[in-house]
Amino acid sequence: GTESASTAEGIEREADDGPASTADPEALATDAAVDDVSTNEPVADTETDADGPVPGDDAFDGSPFESAGVEDADLATEVAALRRTVEAQSERLDRQSALIEQLIEELRRGR
């Protein structure tokens, strides 16, 4: 119980540290060594490079941990703020349209 909790906290700390964590330089060194070995096969090397960033993006799939990137709550908050802004602008446009129509009617009556 306690051991797995402290392990989870350690993993979370590593994830929060991002590129500065101690595991990343070792992983990068290992990846560089693998790339050096595979230079005899340019097609395989290209595939490795193309797939390189994708596993990093999906590294948290199937685990209880989440990426430290943009949170859904942050996106939801931003979308809600944008929605309020757009709704306020729409209301202003509706009022302006009504006033313009009223002005046109008053001008027609005055002529």
C-alpha positions as CSV (number, residue, x, y, z in Angstrom):
1,G,0.0,0.0,0.0
2,T,2.5,2.7,1.2
3,E,5.3,1.4,-1.1
4,S,3.1,1.6,-4.2
5,A,1.8,5.1,-3.2
6,S,5.4,6.4,-2.8
7,T,6.3,4.8,-6.1
8,A,3.4,6.5,-7.8
9,E,4.4,9.9,-6.2
10,G,8.0,9.4,-7.5
11,I,6.7,8.7,-11.0
12,E,4.4,11.8,-10.8
13,R,7.4,13.9,-9.7
14,E,9.4,12.5,-12.7
15,A,6.6,13.4,-15.0
16,D,6.3,16.9,-13.6
17,D,10.0,17.5,-13.9
18,G,9.7,17.0,-17.7
19,P,13.0,17.0,-19.7
20,A,15.0,17.9,-16.5
21,S,14.2,14.5,-14.9
22,T,17.1,12.1,-14.5
23,A,15.4,9.3,-16.6
24,D,15.2,11.4,-19.7
25,P,18.9,11.9,-20.4
26,E,19.5,8.2,-20.1
27,A,16.6,7.4,-22.4
28,L,17.9,10.0,-24.9
29,A,21.4,8.4,-24.7
30,T,19.8,5.0,-25.3
31,D,17.8,6.3,-28.2
32,A,20.9,7.9,-29.7
33,A,22.8,4.6,-29.4
34,V,20.0,2.8,-31.1
35,D,19.9,5.3,-33.9
36,D,23.7,5.0,-34.4
37,V,23.4,1.2,-34.7
38,S,20.6,1.5,-37.3
39,T,22.4,4.0,-39.6
40,N,23.1,1.1,-42.0
41,E,19.3,1.0,-42.8
42,P,18.1,4.5,-43.6
43,V,14.5,3.3,-44.0
44,A,14.4,1.8,-40.6
45,D,16.1,4.9,-39.1
46,T,13.5,7.2,-40.8
47,E,10.7,5.1,-39.4
48,T,12.3,5.2,-35.9
49,D,12.5,9.0,-36.1
50,A,9.0,9.4,-37.4
51,D,7.6,7.2,-34.6
52,G,9.9,8.8,-31.9
53,P,7.7,11.6,-30.8
54,V,4.4,9.7,-31.0
55,P,5.1,7.1,-28.2
56,G,6.1,10.0,-26.0
57,D,2.7,11.7,-26.6
58,D,0.9,8.4,-25.9
59,A,3.1,7.3,-23.0
60,F,0.3,7.7,-20.5
61,D,-2.2,5.6,-22.5
62,G,-3.5,2.7,-20.4
63,S,-2.0,4.1,-17.1
64,P,-3.6,6.0,-14.2
65,F,-1.3,8.9,-14.9
66,E,-1.9,11.9,-17.2
67,S,0.4,14.1,-19.2
68,A,1.4,17.3,-17.6
69,G,0.3,19.1,-20.8
70,V,-2.9,21.2,-21.3
71,E,-5.6,20.1,-19.0
72,D,-9.2,19.4,-20.1
73,A,-10.4,21.8,-17.4
74,D,-8.2,24.6,-18.8
75,L,-9.6,24.0,-22.3
76,A,-13.2,23.9,-20.9
77,T,-12.6,27.2,-19.0
78,E,-11.2,28.9,-22.1
79,V,-14.0,27.6,-24.3
80,A,-16.6,28.9,-21.8
81,A,-14.9,32.3,-21.8
82,L,-14.9,32.4,-25.5
83,R,-18.5,31.3,-25.7
84,R,-19.5,34.1,-23.3
85,T,-17.7,36.7,-25.4
86,V,-19.3,35.5,-28.6
87,E,-22.8,35.5,-27.0
88,A,-22.2,39.0,-25.7
89,Q,-21.2,40.2,-29.2
90,S,-24.2,38.4,-30.8
91,E,-26.5,40.2,-28.3
92,R,-24.9,43.6,-29.2
93,L,-25.3,42.9,-33.0
94,D,-28.9,41.9,-32.4
95,R,-29.5,45.2,-30.5
96,Q,-27.8,47.2,-33.3
97,S,-29.8,45.5,-36.0
98,A,-33.0,46.3,-34.1
99,L,-32.0,49.9,-33.7
100,I,-31.0,50.2,-37.4
101,E,-34.4,48.8,-38.4
102,Q,-36.1,51.2,-36.0
103,L,-34.1,54.1,-37.5
104,I,-35.0,53.1,-41.0
105,E,-38.7,52.9,-40.1
106,E,-38.6,56.3,-38.4
107,L,-36.8,57.9,-41.4
108,R,-39.4,56.4,-43.8
109,R,-42.3,57.9,-41.7
110,G,-40.5,61.3,-41.6
111,R,-40.2,61.6,-45.4
